[in-house]
Structure formats: C-alpha cells, structure tokens
Amino acid sequence: MSAYSSDPDLNVYDVTGNGTEVDVATNLLNGDIRLSILWTQDVLLSAEAADEVADALRRAASQSRSITATPSAD
C-alpha cells in the first residue's frame, strides 16, 4: 500500500494527445508532496491544464500543512 494519496480532482493530460499524464499526490505519513509526469519526461499543458495543476498543488500544500502541523498546547 502506498503512503501517497493522489488528488482525485486532477485529470490533466498533455496537449499533444500522447497520453502523458500529470499527478499530484501527498504522502499521508509525512506530508511530502509528489508531482509526477507519467509516461514521459516532458508534458505540454494548455493554460487551463496548468491552472488545474496549480490548484492541485495548492490543495496538496494545504493537506501537507494539516499533516505536519504541530498540535497546539491548549
């Protein structure tokens, strides 16, 4: 079982139609964020797809902060 949880709202593929896919995932154990480009080393994104990736990275950053947040001493 992987410690990484992929963003289910991200569905971005290369504009050339070759099947290249982008994945943003958060490590649920330590909060690390993984940005993967699947099936190749490059991905060409439309402006809309780039916005989607940026949104997914912001969601992952928020999730990471909640995983790594120090509990308050209330």
Buried (B, 14 or more C-beta within 10 A) or exposed (E): EEEBBBBEEBEBBBEEEEEBBBBBBBBBEEBBBEEEBEEEEEBEBEEEBEEBBEBBBEBBBEBBEEBEEEEEEE
